[in-house]
């Protein structure tokens, strides 16, 4: 069960990394087309400007959500009291003494494992939601911006 949670998290991180790369390319294309003589260089109507701003905002929010998926979840400070009793997460094990960890593993691994599985489930769920919203917002941004570019090119 723990392995399945970890695998789901790894997969969504991979998907978000690919998505972030595609979104970066999309942002680069938008910036290039916004330069001198680009399709978005001078937008003649307020609705063109509105569509452009909406598309860019959708893209930026999509990028932010993809970053939230892959951003490491570590803290630099002292651990919480609960963390001092956990030993599955690598960030918590760094505070343990080897003999204390050996004793804790012998005494009761099930409560700690159960708590960690619930935490991993919450992390995986959030990451998948962020990835899903990032994907849909990226697609919406692409539709708006490609549509605007097509109207500008075909309208000239």
Rosetta constraint file for C-alpha pairs under 8 A:
AtomPair CA 1 CA 5 HARMONIC 6.41 0.50
AtomPair CA 1 CA 117 HARMONIC 7.86 0.50
AtomPair CA 2 CA 6 HARMONIC 6.26 0.50
AtomPair CA 2 CA 117 HARMONIC 6.24 0.50
AtomPair CA 3 CA 7 HARMONIC 6.00 0.50
AtomPair CA 4 CA 8 HARMONIC 6.18 0.50
AtomPair CA 5 CA 9 HARMONIC 6.30 0.50
AtomPair CA 5 CA 117 HARMONIC 7.48 0.50
AtomPair CA 5 CA 120 HARMONIC 6.37 0.50
AtomPair CA 5 CA 121 HARMONIC 6.52 0.50
AtomPair CA 5 CA 124 HARMONIC 7.12 0.50
AtomPair CA 6 CA 10 HARMONIC 6.16 0.50
AtomPair CA 6 CA 120 HARMONIC 7.49 0.50
AtomPair CA 7 CA 11 HARMONIC 6.13 0.50
AtomPair CA 8 CA 12 HARMONIC 6.24 0.50
AtomPair CA 8 CA 124 HARMONIC 6.77 0.50
AtomPair CA 9 CA 13 HARMONIC 6.13 0.50
AtomPair CA 9 CA 123 HARMONIC 7.83 0.50
AtomPair CA 9 CA 124 HARMONIC 5.34 0.50
AtomPair CA 9 CA 127 HARMONIC 7.44 0.50
AtomPair CA 10 CA 14 HARMONIC 6.28 0.50
AtomPair CA 11 CA 15 HARMONIC 6.23 0.50
AtomPair CA 12 CA 16 HARMONIC 6.00 0.50
AtomPair CA 12 CA 69 HARMONIC 7.64 0.50
AtomPair CA 12 CA 127 HARMONIC 6.88 0.50
AtomPair CA 12 CA 128 HARMONIC 6.36 0.50
AtomPair CA 12 CA 131 HARMONIC 7.23 0.50
AtomPair CA 13 CA 17 HARMONIC 6.11 0.50
AtomPair CA 13 CA 69 HARMONIC 6.31 0.50
AtomPair CA 13 CA 70 HARMONIC 5.39 0.50
AtomPair CA 13 CA 127 HARMONIC 7.84 0.50
AtomPair CA 14 CA 18 HARMONIC 6.35 0.50
AtomPair CA 15 CA 19 HARMONIC 6.08 0.50
AtomPair CA 15 CA 131 HARMONIC 7.77 0.50
AtomPair CA 16 CA 20 HARMONIC 5.89 0.50
AtomPair CA 16 CA 66 HARMONIC 5.40 0.50
AtomPair CA 16 CA 67 HARMONIC 7.65 0.50
AtomPair CA 16 CA 69 HARMONIC 6.43 0.50
AtomPair CA 16 CA 70 HARMONIC 6.69 0.50
AtomPair CA 16 CA 131 HARMONIC 6.04 0.50
AtomPair CA 17 CA 21 HARMONIC 6.26 0.50
AtomPair CA 17 CA 66 HARMONIC 7.37 0.50
AtomPair CA 17 CA 70 HARMONIC 7.02 0.50
AtomPair CA 18 CA 22 HARMONIC 6.33 0.50
AtomPair CA 19 CA 23 HARMONIC 6.07 0.50
AtomPair CA 19 CA 66 HARMONIC 7.05 0.50
AtomPair CA 19 CA 135 HARMONIC 7.25 0.50
AtomPair CA 20 CA 24 HARMONIC 6.02 0.50
AtomPair CA 20 CA 63 HARMONIC 6.18 0.50
AtomPair CA 20 CA 66 HARMONIC 5.88 0.50
AtomPair CA 20 CA 67 HARMONIC 7.28 0.50
AtomPair CA 21 CA 25 HARMONIC 6.34 0.50
AtomPair CA 22 CA 26 HARMONIC 6.19 0.50
AtomPair CA 23 CA 27 HARMONIC 6.12 0.50
AtomPair CA 23 CA 59 HARMONIC 7.17 0.50
AtomPair CA 23 CA 62 HARMONIC 7.79 0.50
AtomPair CA 23 CA 63 HARMONIC 6.41 0.50
AtomPair CA 23 CA 138 HARMONIC 7.02 0.50
AtomPair CA 24 CA 28 HARMONIC 6.13 0.50
AtomPair CA 24 CA 63 HARMONIC 7.78 0.50
AtomPair CA 25 CA 29 HARMONIC 6.19 0.50
AtomPair CA 26 CA 30 HARMONIC 6.25 0.50
AtomPair CA 26 CA 142 HARMONIC 7.94 0.50
AtomPair CA 27 CA 31 HARMONIC 6.15 0.50
AtomPair CA 27 CA 56 HARMONIC 7.98 0.50
AtomPair CA 27 CA 59 HARMONIC 7.38 0.50
AtomPair CA 28 CA 32 HARMONIC 6.08 0.50
AtomPair CA 29 CA 33 HARMONIC 6.06 0.50
AtomPair CA 30 CA 34 HARMONIC 6.08 0.50
AtomPair CA 30 CA 40 HARMONIC 7.88 0.50
AtomPair CA 31 CA 35 HARMONIC 6.57 0.50
AtomPair CA 32 CA 38 HARMONIC 7.03 0.50
AtomPair CA 33 CA 37 HARMONIC 7.87 0.50
AtomPair CA 33 CA 38 HARMONIC 4.30 0.50
AtomPair CA 33 CA 39 HARMONIC 5.41 0.50
AtomPair CA 33 CA 40 HARMONIC 5.57 0.50
AtomPair CA 33 CA 41 HARMONIC 6.84 0.50
AtomPair CA 34 CA 38 HARMONIC 5.29 0.50
AtomPair CA 34 CA 39 HARMONIC 6.56 0.50
AtomPair CA 34 CA 40 HARMONIC 4.52 0.50
AtomPair CA 34 CA 41 HARMONIC 4.52 0.50
AtomPair CA 35 CA 40 HARMONIC 7.46 0.50
AtomPair CA 35 CA 41 HARMONIC 5.58 0.50
AtomPair CA 36 CA 41 HARMONIC 5.88 0.50
AtomPair CA 37 CA 41 HARMONIC 6.07 0.50
AtomPair CA 39 CA 149 HARMONIC 6.19 0.50
AtomPair CA 39 CA 152 HARMONIC 6.65 0.50
AtomPair CA 39 CA 153 HARMONIC 7.10 0.50
AtomPair CA 40 CA 52 HARMONIC 7.85 0.50
AtomPair CA 40 CA 149 HARMONIC 7.30 0.50
AtomPair CA 43 CA 48 HARMONIC 5.81 0.50
AtomPair CA 43 CA 49 HARMONIC 6.00 0.50
AtomPair CA 44 CA 48 HARMONIC 6.95 0.50
AtomPair CA 44 CA 49 HARMONIC 7.90 0.50
AtomPair CA 45 CA 49 HARMONIC 6.56 0.50
AtomPair CA 46 CA 50 HARMONIC 6.07 0.50
AtomPair CA 47 CA 51 HARMONIC 6.00 0.50
AtomPair CA 48 CA 52 HARMONIC 6.09 0.50
AtomPair CA 48 CA 148 HARMONIC 7.06 0.50
AtomPair CA 49 CA 53 HARMONIC 6.07 0.50
AtomPair CA 50 CA 54 HARMONIC 6.00 0.50
AtomPair CA 51 CA 55 HARMONIC 6.00 0.50
AtomPair CA 51 CA 144 HARMONIC 6.57 0.50
AtomPair CA 51 CA 145 HARMONIC 7.34 0.50
AtomPair CA 51 CA 148 HARMONIC 7.06 0.50
AtomPair CA 52 CA 56 HARMONIC 6.16 0.50
AtomPair CA 52 CA 144 HARMONIC 7.54 0.50
AtomPair CA 52 CA 145 HARMONIC 6.38 0.50
AtomPair CA 52 CA 148 HARMONIC 7.30 0.50
AtomPair CA 53 CA 57 HARMONIC 6.03 0.50
AtomPair CA 54 CA 58 HARMONIC 6.09 0.50
AtomPair CA 54 CA 141 HARMONIC 7.62 0.50
AtomPair CA 54 CA 144 HARMONIC 7.83 0.50
AtomPair CA 55 CA 59 HARMONIC 6.20 0.50
AtomPair CA 55 CA 140 HARMONIC 7.50 0.50
AtomPair CA 55 CA 141 HARMONIC 4.47 0.50
AtomPair CA 55 CA 142 HARMONIC 7.21 0.50
AtomPair CA 55 CA 144 HARMONIC 5.52 0.50
AtomPair CA 55 CA 145 HARMONIC 5.58 0.50
AtomPair CA 56 CA 60 HARMONIC 6.13 0.50
AtomPair CA 56 CA 141 HARMONIC 6.76 0.50
AtomPair CA 56 CA 145 HARMONIC 7.85 0.50
AtomPair CA 57 CA 61 HARMONIC 6.14 0.50
AtomPair CA 57 CA 141 HARMONIC 7.94 0.50
AtomPair CA 58 CA 62 HARMONIC 6.10 0.50
AtomPair CA 58 CA 137 HARMONIC 5.66 0.50
AtomPair CA 58 CA 138 HARMONIC 6.68 0.50
AtomPair CA 58 CA 140 HARMONIC 7.12 0.50
AtomPair CA 58 CA 141 HARMONIC 5.27 0.50
AtomPair CA 59 CA 63 HARMONIC 6.19 0.50
AtomPair CA 59 CA 137 HARMONIC 6.63 0.50
AtomPair CA 59 CA 138 HARMONIC 5.48 0.50
AtomPair CA 59 CA 141 HARMONIC 5.43 0.50
AtomPair CA 59 CA 142 HARMONIC 7.92 0.50
AtomPair CA 60 CA 64 HARMONIC 6.21 0.50
AtomPair CA 61 CA 65 HARMONIC 6.21 0.50
AtomPair CA 61 CA 134 HARMONIC 7.37 0.50
AtomPair CA 61 CA 137 HARMONIC 7.43 0.50
AtomPair CA 62 CA 66 HARMONIC 6.27 0.50
AtomPair CA 62 CA 133 HARMONIC 7.14 0.50
AtomPair CA 62 CA 134 HARMONIC 4.18 0.50
AtomPair CA 62 CA 135 HARMONIC 6.93 0.50
AtomPair CA 62 CA 137 HARMONIC 5.42 0.50
AtomPair CA 62 CA 138 HARMONIC 5.54 0.50
AtomPair CA 63 CA 67 HARMONIC 6.22 0.50
AtomPair CA 63 CA 134 HARMONIC 6.80 0.50
AtomPair CA 63 CA 138 HARMONIC 7.97 0.50
AtomPair CA 64 CA 68 HARMONIC 6.30 0.50
AtomPair CA 64 CA 134 HARMONIC 7.98 0.50
AtomPair CA 65 CA 69 HARMONIC 6.49 0.50
AtomPair CA 65 CA 130 HARMONIC 5.37 0.50
AtomPair CA 65 CA 131 HARMONIC 6.75 0.50
AtomPair CA 65 CA 133 HARMONIC 7.35 0.50
AtomPair CA 65 CA 134 HARMONIC 5.45 0.50
AtomPair CA 66 CA 70 HARMONIC 6.74 0.50
AtomPair CA 66 CA 130 HARMONIC 6.62 0.50
AtomPair CA 66 CA 131 HARMONIC 5.91 0.50
AtomPair CA 66 CA 134 HARMONIC 5.86 0.50
AtomPair CA 67 CA 71 HARMONIC 5.77 0.50
AtomPair CA 68 CA 127 HARMONIC 7.52 0.50
AtomPair CA 68 CA 130 HARMONIC 7.10 0.50
AtomPair CA 69 CA 126 HARMONIC 7.91 0.50
AtomPair CA 69 CA 127 HARMONIC 4.89 0.50
AtomPair CA 69 CA 128 HARMONIC 7.69 0.50
AtomPair CA 69 CA 130 HARMONIC 6.21 0.50
AtomPair CA 69 CA 131 HARMONIC 6.51 0.50
AtomPair CA 74 CA 91 HARMONIC 7.12 0.50
AtomPair CA 79 CA 83 HARMONIC 5.63 0.50
AtomPair CA 79 CA 84 HARMONIC 6.50 0.50
AtomPair CA 79 CA 92 HARMONIC 7.24 0.50
AtomPair CA 80 CA 84 HARMONIC 6.56 0.50
AtomPair CA 81 CA 85 HARMONIC 7.12 0.50
AtomPair CA 82 CA 86 HARMONIC 6.70 0.50
AtomPair CA 83 CA 87 HARMONIC 7.87 0.50
AtomPair CA 83 CA 92 HARMONIC 5.86 0.50
AtomPair CA 84 CA 92 HARMONIC 6.56 0.50
AtomPair CA 84 CA 95 HARMONIC 7.06 0.50
AtomPair CA 84 CA 96 HARMONIC 7.58 0.50
AtomPair CA 85 CA 112 HARMONIC 7.79 0.50
AtomPair CA 86 CA 92 HARMONIC 6.23 0.50
AtomPair CA 86 CA 93 HARMONIC 7.40 0.50
AtomPair CA 86 CA 112 HARMONIC 5.94 0.50
AtomPair CA 87 CA 92 HARMONIC 5.73 0.50
AtomPair CA 87 CA 93 HARMONIC 5.01 0.50
AtomPair CA 87 CA 96 HARMONIC 7.94 0.50
AtomPair CA 87 CA 101 HARMONIC 7.43 0.50
AtomPair CA 87 CA 112 HARMONIC 7.47 0.50
AtomPair CA 88 CA 92 HARMONIC 7.30 0.50
AtomPair CA 88 CA 93 HARMONIC 7.05 0.50
AtomPair CA 88 CA 112 HARMONIC 7.57 0.50
AtomPair CA 88 CA 113 HARMONIC 7.13 0.50
AtomPair CA 88 CA 116 HARMONIC 7.07 0.50
AtomPair CA 89 CA 93 HARMONIC 6.58 0.50
AtomPair CA 89 CA 116 HARMONIC 7.77 0.50
AtomPair CA 90 CA 94 HARMONIC 6.71 0.50
AtomPair CA 91 CA 95 HARMONIC 7.93 0.50
AtomPair CA 92 CA 96 HARMONIC 7.46 0.50
AtomPair CA 96 CA 100 HARMONIC 6.65 0.50
AtomPair CA 96 CA 101 HARMONIC 6.16 0.50
AtomPair CA 97 CA 101 HARMONIC 6.22 0.50
AtomPair CA 98 CA 102 HARMONIC 6.20 0.50
AtomPair CA 99 CA 103 HARMONIC 6.33 0.50
AtomPair CA 100 CA 104 HARMONIC 6.19 0.50
AtomPair CA 101 CA 105 HARMONIC 6.09 0.50
AtomPair CA 102 CA 106 HARMONIC 6.38 0.50
AtomPair CA 103 CA 107 HARMONIC 6.18 0.50
AtomPair CA 104 CA 108 HARMONIC 6.20 0.50
AtomPair CA 104 CA 109 HARMONIC 7.17 0.50
AtomPair CA 105 CA 109 HARMONIC 5.46 0.50
AtomPair CA 108 CA 112 HARMONIC 7.41 0.50
AtomPair CA 109 CA 113 HARMONIC 5.98 0.50
AtomPair CA 110 CA 114 HARMONIC 5.96 0.50
AtomPair CA 111 CA 115 HARMONIC 6.17 0.50
AtomPair CA 112 CA 116 HARMONIC 6.14 0.50
AtomPair CA 113 CA 117 HARMONIC 6.06 0.50
AtomPair CA 114 CA 118 HARMONIC 6.38 0.50
AtomPair CA 115 CA 119 HARMONIC 6.31 0.50
AtomPair CA 116 CA 120 HARMONIC 6.00 0.50
AtomPair CA 117 CA 121 HARMONIC 6.01 0.50
AtomPair CA 118 CA 122 HARMONIC 6.31 0.50
AtomPair CA 119 CA 123 HARMONIC 6.25 0.50
AtomPair CA 120 CA 124 HARMONIC 6.00 0.50
AtomPair CA 121 CA 125 HARMONIC 6.06 0.50
AtomPair CA 122 CA 126 HARMONIC 6.21 0.50
AtomPair CA 123 CA 127 HARMONIC 6.14 0.50
AtomPair CA 124 CA 128 HARMONIC 6.12 0.50
AtomPair CA 125 CA 129 HARMONIC 6.21 0.50
AtomPair CA 126 CA 130 HARMONIC 6.14 0.50
AtomPair CA 127 CA 131 HARMONIC 6.08 0.50
AtomPair CA 128 CA 132 HARMONIC 6.02 0.50
AtomPair CA 129 CA 133 HARMONIC 6.17 0.50
AtomPair CA 130 CA 134 HARMONIC 5.94 0.50
AtomPair CA 131 CA 135 HARMONIC 6.09 0.50
AtomPair CA 132 CA 136 HARMONIC 6.37 0.50
AtomPair CA 133 CA 137 HARMONIC 5.98 0.50
AtomPair CA 134 CA 138 HARMONIC 5.96 0.50
AtomPair CA 135 CA 139 HARMONIC 6.25 0.50
AtomPair CA 136 CA 140 HARMONIC 6.13 0.50
AtomPair CA 137 CA 141 HARMONIC 6.04 0.50
AtomPair CA 138 CA 142 HARMONIC 6.12 0.50
AtomPair CA 139 CA 143 HARMONIC 6.18 0.50
AtomPair CA 140 CA 144 HARMONIC 6.23 0.50
AtomPair CA 141 CA 145 HARMONIC 5.99 0.50
AtomPair CA 142 CA 146 HARMONIC 5.66 0.50
AtomPair CA 142 CA 147 HARMONIC 7.95 0.50
AtomPair CA 143 CA 147 HARMONIC 5.70 0.50
AtomPair CA 144 CA 148 HARMONIC 6.07 0.50
AtomPair CA 145 CA 149 HARMONIC 6.08 0.50
AtomPair CA 146 CA 150 HARMONIC 6.01 0.50
AtomPair CA 147 CA 151 HARMONIC 6.17 0.50
AtomPair CA 148 CA 152 HARMONIC 6.14 0.50
AtomPair CA 149 CA 153 HARMONIC 6.08 0.50
AtomPair CA 150 CA 154 HARMONIC 5.83 0.50
AtomPair CA 151 CA 155 HARMONIC 5.53 0.50
AtomPair CA 152 CA 156 HARMONIC 6.38 0.50
